[in-house]
Amino acid sequence: MVGLKANSTKYLLCCVFFVSYFLHTSVNAQDKPKHLTFSYIDHPVIIKDIIPIIERTYLELGIPIDLMMFPTHRNLMAVESEEVDGDVGFSELGLRGYDTLIKIEPSMVTASFVLLCLPDVVCSEEVLFDDTNAIVTTDTLLKSLNTFYSKPLSDAFYKINNLSVIANLILGKRFQYGVYVAGENQDLGAEMQHLKVIELFKAQTFHTVHKKYAFMKNEISAALKRSLKIAQVQHN
């Protein structure tokens, strides 16, 4: 009789397990999106390195994706407002304060925040705290600077929405200084070879999705890890 009860209990537990698994799988299959749209910014590392990694990730998951380029101040807000479903890749410092965004591990790229200077001016980190010189950057990068530094920055920052034109604005002598973000191994390009470049600090870059897709976080993360391994093999 004891053996019969034990077997009955095992049978019931197995039934509960399989029913729960079936329901869980069915819910995930039902909720899994058939299509996703991600924002991105106009940056060489995003376009050449990160987008292929993300495309391969969602190809494995069987989810077609579209990409929409936004100015740097708009892409994360577009995710919050559900205009898009997530962002391709963004610095972890810039992600702070966006509670509706889910950060997908692991990080994809190490970003270097750099100070760009004309060749004939003093170029050091102290420029960031000196009100006498205008510094061009984006509002998103300025937010990251304020997050990283504990003391107040200069009031002379001039904010634009297009990260890609910062070097040209300095070369055209519209500004003597600028703050830019580059991939750790990024070739800064011919235009920046004529400028002084001082590394300020580094931060990690993460893919993000809206919190309504939080149930897919682990699945996306696993596919992202595999996509990154493929990218490393291709790079080597």
C-alpha positions in Angstrom: 0.0 0.0 0.0 2.9 2.4 0.8 4.5 1.6 -2.5 1.2 2.3 -4.3 0.8 5.7 -2.6 4.4 6.6 -3.5 3.9 5.6 -7.1 0.6 7.6 -7.2 2.4 10.6 -5.8 5.2 10.4 -8.3 2.6 10.1 -11.1 0.7 13.1 -9.9 4.0 15.1 -9.6 5.0 14.1 -13.1 1.5 15.2 -14.4 1.8 18.5 -12.6 5.3 19.1 -14.0 4.3 18.3 -17.6 1.1 20.3 -17.5 3.1 23.3 -16.0 5.8 22.9 -18.6 3.2 22.7 -21.4 1.3 25.8 -20.1 4.6 27.7 -19.7 5.7 26.8 -23.2 2.4 27.7 -24.7 2.4 31.1 -22.9 5.9 31.9 -24.2 5.0 30.8 -27.7 1.9 32.9 -27.6 3.7 36.0 -26.2 6.9 35.7 -28.3 6.8 38.5 -30.8 6.7 37.8 -34.5 8.6 41.0 -35.3 10.7 43.5 -33.4 12.0 47.0 -34.2 15.1 48.4 -32.7 16.6 52.0 -32.6 20.2 52.7 -33.2 22.5 55.8 -33.5 24.8 56.8 -36.3 28.1 55.5 -35.1 30.7 53.4 -36.9 30.9 50.7 -34.1 27.2 50.4 -33.9 26.8 50.0 -37.7 29.8 47.9 -38.5 30.1 45.7 -35.3 27.0 45.7 -33.1 24.2 45.6 -35.6 25.5 42.3 -37.2 25.7 40.8 -33.7 22.1 41.8 -33.0 20.9 40.6 -36.4 22.5 37.2 -35.9 21.0 37.0 -32.4 17.4 37.4 -33.5 17.9 35.3 -36.6 18.7 32.4 -34.3 15.6 33.2 -32.3 13.5 33.2 -35.4 12.3 36.9 -35.0 12.7 39.2 -38.0 13.9 42.7 -37.0 13.8 46.2 -38.4 16.2 49.0 -37.5 15.4 52.7 -37.1 18.1 55.4 -36.7 17.4 58.1 -34.2 19.3 61.2 -32.9 21.1 60.3 -29.7 18.6 62.0 -27.4 15.6 60.2 -29.0 16.4 56.5 -29.2 16.0 55.5 -25.6 12.8 57.7 -25.3 11.5 55.8 -28.3 11.9 52.6 -26.5 10.2 54.0 -23.4 7.2 55.2 -25.4 7.1 51.8 -27.3 7.7 53.5 -30.6 10.3 50.8 -31.0 10.9 47.6 -29.0 14.5 48.1 -27.9 17.8 49.7 -28.7 20.7 48.0 -30.6 23.4 49.1 -28.2 24.0 51.8 -25.7 26.5 52.8 -23.0 25.6 51.6 -19.6 26.0 55.1 -18.2 23.4 56.4 -20.6 20.9 53.7 -19.6 20.6 54.9 -16.0 17.3 56.3 -15.2 15.3 54.4 -17.8 13.3 52.0 -15.7 11.3 50.6 -18.6 14.4 49.2 -20.3 15.8 45.7 -19.7 19.6 45.4 -20.1 20.6 42.2 -21.9 23.8 40.6 -20.7 26.6 40.2 -21.7 28.1 43.6 -22.8 29.0 43.7 -26.5 31.6 46.5 -26.7 33.8 48.5 -24.4 33.2 52.2 -25.2 35.9 54.8 -24.6 34.8 58.3 -23.8 37.4 60.7 -25.2 38.1 64.4 -25.3 38.9 65.8 -28.7 41.0 69.0 -29.0 42.4 71.2 -31.7 46.2 70.6 -32.0 47.2 74.0 -30.7 45.3 74.1 -27.4 45.9 72.6 -24.0 44.2 69.2 -23.9 43.5 67.5 -20.6 40.6 66.3 -18.5 40.6 69.6 -16.6 39.0 71.2 -19.7 35.7 69.5 -18.6 35.6 71.7 -15.5 36.7 75.0 -17.0 33.9 77.4 -17.9 36.1 79.5 -20.3 36.0 77.0 -23.2 33.0 75.7 -25.1 32.9 71.9 -25.5 30.6 70.3 -28.1 29.0 67.0 -27.3 25.5 65.3 -27.3 23.0 65.6 -24.5 23.3 61.9 -24.0 27.1 62.0 -23.6 26.8 64.9 -21.3 24.4 62.9 -19.1 27.0 60.1 -19.0 29.7 62.5 -18.0 27.6 63.9 -15.2 26.9 60.3 -14.1 30.6 59.4 -14.1 32.1 62.5 -12.5 31.4 63.4 -8.9 32.2 67.1 -9.2 30.2 69.6 -11.3 31.2 69.9 -14.9 31.7 73.2 -16.9 28.6 75.2 -17.8 30.2 75.8 -21.3 29.0 72.5 -22.9 27.2 72.9 -26.2 24.8 70.1 -26.9 23.9 68.7 -30.4 21.9 65.6 -31.5 24.3 64.2 -34.0 27.3 62.4 -32.6 28.9 61.8 -36.0 29.6 65.5 -36.7 31.5 66.4 -33.5 35.0 65.9 -35.0 34.1 67.9 -38.1 32.8 70.8 -36.0 36.2 70.9 -34.2 38.2 70.6 -37.4 36.1 73.5 -38.8 37.2 75.5 -35.7 33.6 76.0 -34.6 34.8 74.6 -31.3 38.2 73.9 -29.7 37.0 70.9 -27.7 34.5 68.1 -28.0 33.6 64.9 -26.2 33.0 61.8 -28.3 32.6 58.1 -27.6 34.5 55.4 -29.5 34.8 51.7 -29.5 37.9 50.4 -27.6 39.6 49.2 -30.8 37.9 51.7 -33.2 39.9 53.4 -36.0 39.0 57.0 -35.3 39.2 57.9 -39.0 41.2 60.4 -41.0 39.4 63.5 -39.7 40.3 62.7 -36.1 43.9 62.0 -36.9 44.4 65.8 -37.0 43.1 66.2 -33.4 44.5 65.5 -30.0 42.6 62.7 -28.3 42.6 62.1 -24.6 40.8 59.0 -23.1 38.6 60.0 -20.2 37.1 56.7 -19.1 35.6 53.5 -20.3 32.1 52.0 -20.1 30.3 48.8 -21.3 27.8 48.8 -24.1 24.6 46.8 -23.8 21.6 45.7 -25.9 18.3 46.7 -24.4 14.6 45.7 -24.8 11.4 47.1 -23.4 10.4 45.6 -20.1 7.3 43.9 -21.7 9.8 41.5 -23.2 11.4 40.7 -19.9 10.2 37.1 -20.1 12.6 36.6 -23.1 15.6 38.1 -21.3 17.4 34.8 -20.7 16.6 33.5 -24.2 17.9 36.6 -25.8 21.0 36.6 -23.6 21.9 33.0 -24.5 21.6 33.7 -28.3 23.6 37.0 -27.8 26.4 35.1 -26.2 26.6 32.7 -29.1 26.5 35.5 -31.6 29.3 37.2 -29.8 31.4 34.1 -30.0 30.9 33.9 -33.7 31.9 37.6 -34.0 35.1 36.9 -32.1 36.0 34.0 -34.4 35.4 36.1 -37.4 37.5 38.9 -36.0 40.4 36.6 -35.3 
